[in-house]
Amino acid sequence: MSKRSVAVVFGGASSEYEVSLRSASFVISGIDREKYDLTMVGITKEGQWLLYQGPESEIAPDRWNRPDYVTPAVLPPDPTYHGLLVMEKSGMRTIPLDVVFPVLHGKNGEDGTIQGVFQMARIPFVGCGVLSSAICMDKVITHTVMDQTGIPNAMWADVFPQDLDSFDELEAELADTLGYPMFVKPANAGSSVGVSKASDKAALLAGLKTAFQHDGKAVVEECIFGREVECAVFGNQCAKASILGEIAPKKEFYDYEAKYEDDSTDLYVPARIPEETADLVRELALTAFEALGCQGLARVDFFVRDEGIILNEVNTMPGFTGISMYPKLMMEGGMTAYDLVGGLIELALQKE
């Protein structure tokens, strides 16, 4: 049987570029070379696409973009190419692709933009489609869908830069409806980038200004006190929910550094909650996965309180670093890295 051709795309013009490199290293190491031909494609912070043919070990430390390792390339949306167009000195050549694994986090990677390119090129790809990626990336839209679906989520409000012109009135309304402390987030950003916790009026203004550095829209949420519990979902129409993991930040909240750059967080697998509660969390995770139109994979995050379960967010391309919860949960359930990566590729091919 001939091997399928798989492209792993990493990097990207995103604030989560570095995390993508580390996630890609895990995914690449989990590709069974007996079953798949691997093509590695890096996207620089400036958005340039490059075919990468250097050592896999150079990706995570961001030493991949060297002239002797890379060749300019593009993935044309024209479906007649059905592959990567490589611009070599001797001319152009096409590497045919059966499937793409976009290991891209944040803007331009999991917000539906690159998924649209793959869709136009008619190349199957791992993960959620254009609409579900865009919905889950935009926290305002996610909250709106959750409200309409009846899935419990935090009280929230959307804020735009022009709202700061009447900040006193805005602050009074938010303080009345959400109360301090409150979380301020860019509407479209992942991995807690640009997120802050506001305990007073001055911190709220500073937090909004920070959020607007990352996106033209912010979401402000009530502060939820509870256990932070995460569920990995794997599948297409008949998706399955994993064993649960719990995050216990030693910092005030689970920020970017806690996720990827230090040891300021304790992880518990399984989560320290009753099994009956865990079953409800898994059920809600699958309900959200279906309501948002997700496919392939997602990590669904919750707060578990004595008063009930609150959905926090849905991540359509969760981290695959050495300390990331999604692969930890799937592998705790019995999967190897080969099983997980290969399974996600096969789910992508089943969407054809």
N, C-alpha and C positions, 0 to 999 in steps of 0.2 A: 504494500500500500504506500502510495507517495505521501510525503510529508506535507503538512500545511505550512504556508508561509505566514509568519506572525511578525508584525512590527510593534516594538515597544517604543512609545513616544514619551520623552521625559523633558524636564526643564520648564520652559514656558515664560512668557512675559507676565509674571505674576509675583506677588509678594511672597508666595509660597514656593518659589523656584528651588531653594535649597532642600526643602522637605521632599519635593518631587524627585530630586536626584537620589536621595536615600531610599525612598519608596521603590524607585525603579530598580535599584540594586537588588532588593528582595525579590521583586517580580522576575527579573532576568535570571536570578539564581534558581527560581522555581520553574523555569521552562524546560520541559523534557526534550532534549535535543534528539532523542530517538523518534519523537513524534512531530516536532516542529522545526522548521528552518527559521532562525532568528535574524531580524533586521533591527538595528538600533538607530533611532532618530532622536537627535537632541534639538531642542528649541532654545535659543539664547534668550537672555532677559530683554533683548531688543526685538525679539520675535523672528529672528532668522532661523530657518530650518536647515539642518545639517545631517547628512548620513554619517553615523559614527562607526568607525571600524577599528577602534583602539581597544585596549584591555578593559574588561568590565570593571576592574578594581579602580579605575580612574574616574568613574562617574560620580560616586558618592562624595569624594573630596573636591569635586568641581575642578578636576584637571583634564576634563574630556575635550574641551574646545581648543585643540592644538592643530596647527595646519597639517601636520602629518597624520592626524587621526580622522579629519573630517573633510567632507565634500559637500558643496551646496546642493540642496535638494528641495523639492516641493512635492506636496501631494495634491495634484490637480483635481478640482471637483468634476472635471470631465470624466464620465464613467467609462469612456472607451480606453482610457489608460489603465484603470483598475489597479493602480499601484503607485509607487514612489518614482518620481522623475528625478534622476540624478544628473547633475550638470558637470560632467567631467571635461578635462581639457581636450580630449579627443572627440567630444560630442556628447549628446544626451543618450542615456539608456534608462530603461524602465525596469524596476524590480517589482514583479507582480506580487500582490498581497492578497491573502485570503481573509485576514482579520487583523484589526489593530487593537492594541491594548494601550489606551491613553493614560499613562500614569501621571496625570496632571492635576494639580490642586488649585483651587481658587479661580480667579478671573481668567478667561480665555481658555480654561482647561476643563472645568466641570460646570460651566454655566450655560451650556448648550451651543456655544459658538463653534468649537471645533467638532462637536457632534454633528452639526449641520454640514460641515465640509465632508465628513465621512459618509453622511447620508446621501449627499449629492453625488459623491464618487461611487456610491453603491458598494461600499466595502463594509462588511459587518464589523462592529466594534464592541468592546467590553463596556458594560455599564449602561446607565440610563440614557434615554433618548433626548432629543432637543427640548421638548416641552417639560418633561419631568426634571431634567437638569436645571433648566432656567427657573422653574418654580422653587425647587429646593435651595437654589443658590440665593434667591431673594427672600430674606427673612420676613418681609412684609407680606409677600404673596403666600409664603408657607403658613404664616399665622392666619391669613384670610381663609385658606383652604381648610386648615384645622378647625377654625371656628364653624365653618359651614358643614364640616363633616361630623362635628360633635366630639372631636378628640380634645381632651382637656389640655390647654396650654396656658402660658403666663399671660396676664393682662399686658397690653402693649399699646404703643402709639407710634405712628410714623412722623418723622420730622424732616423738613427740607431746609436748605441753607437760608432761603428767604424768611423762614420762620424766626430766625434769630433777630430780625429787625424789630420784632415785638416780643423779645425774650422774656420780659417780666410777666406778661400775660401767659406765655407758653409755660414758664416754670411754675406759675401758680396752678395752672390746670393739671400739669403732670404730678405735682406734689399732692394735689387733692385726689387724683384718680389712681396713681400708682404708689405714691408714698416713697419716702427715703428709707433705705438706700435703693437705688435703681441702677440697672445696667444699661449702658449706652453702646450700641454696636453699629458699624456700617451695615447697611442692608445687604450689600453684596460683597462679602469677604469671608474667608474661612480661617480655621485654625486660630480663632480668637485674635486675629490681626485687627488692631485698631479698637479693641474692646476695652472699656473702662467701667469702674464701679463708682457711681456718684453718691456721696453721702450728704451733699449740701448744694446750694445754688451755684456756687463758684465751680465746684467739681462737675456739675451738670453742664455748664457752659463750656468748660475745658474739654469734657468728654465729647460733646457734640462737635466741637471744632476738630478734634482728633479724628472722629468718625468721618467727617466730611473730607478729610485728606485722602481717604481711601474709597469713598463713594459719594455720589450726589444725593444720597438718601440715607437716613439713619432710622433705626428702630430703637425705642426706649422701652424696656421691660421692667415689670415689677421684680423685685429680688425674691427668689424662691429659696427657702431653706429646706434642704433635704439631702438624702443620699444621691450622688450622681451615678446613675446606672446606665450602661450602654449595652445594646443588643446588635449583633451582626445578623443581617438578613442576606440570604443567598438563594438565588433562583429567579425564574421568570414568572410564569402564571401560577405555578404551584411552589411558591417560595417557602423556605424554612427559616425559622428563627433559632439563633444559637443559645447556648448557655450564656448567662449574663455576667458582665464584668462591672466592677465598681471602682470609681476613681475617688481617692481621698486626698485632695490637694493640701499640702502643708502651707501653701500661700493662701492669700485671701480668696482667690478663685483660680480656676484651671486655665491659665493664660498660655500664650505661645511658647514661652520659655519652659513652662512646666510640662508642656506636651512633648517638646522635642530637644531641649537644650540642657536640662539639668535633672537632678533626682529629687525634686521637691514635691513629688507626688507618689503616694502609695497606691498600687493596683491590687485588687482582690478579685480572683477568679476561682470559684463563682462569687457573685455578689453576696454580701452579708444581709440578705433579706429572706423572709419566709418563702417557701416554695409556692404557696398559693399566690403570693404577691408577684413572684417571678413569672408565673404562668400568665397573669394579667398583663404584665409588661410585654411579654412576648406576643400576646394577642394584639395589644395596641400597636406594637411595632409592625406587625403584618398588616393591620388595618391601615396604618399610615402609608406603608409601602405601596399598597394597592391604591389608596385614594390619590396618591401623588403620581401614580403611573410609573413607578420605578421598575427597572429591570436589571437583572444580573446581580447587583449587590448594592447595599447601603448600610450605613451604621446609623442606628436610631438611638438618640440620647434622651434620657428621662431624668426627672427628679422624683424620687420616691419619698413621700412624707406620710406621717400617720393619718393625715386628712385625705390622702389619695395620691394618684400618680399624675404627673404633669409632663407632657412631651416638651423637650427643650429644642431639639433640632434634628434634621435628617441630612446626613452627609452622603452624597452620591459617589464620591471617590475618596473614601477614607484613607488615612495614612497606612503605608505598608512598611514603616520603619521597624527597627528591632524592638522598639518599645510600644508600637501601635497596638491598639486594642482589637481592631478588626481581625488581623491574622492570628492574634493570641486566642481569641474566642473560637475561631474556626478550627484552629489546630488543637485546642483543648477538647473540642468535640470529636477528635479522631482523625482529622485531615492532616496530611503532610503538606509541605510547601508545593510539591508537585501536584498533589490532589487539588489544592486550592486554586493555583494559577491555571492549571489545565482545565479545571472545572469551569472557571470563569470564561476561558476561551471557548469552551464547548457551548456554554450558554449563549455567547455572542453569536456563534455559528447557527444555533437553533432559531435565532430571530430572523434568519433569512426568509 
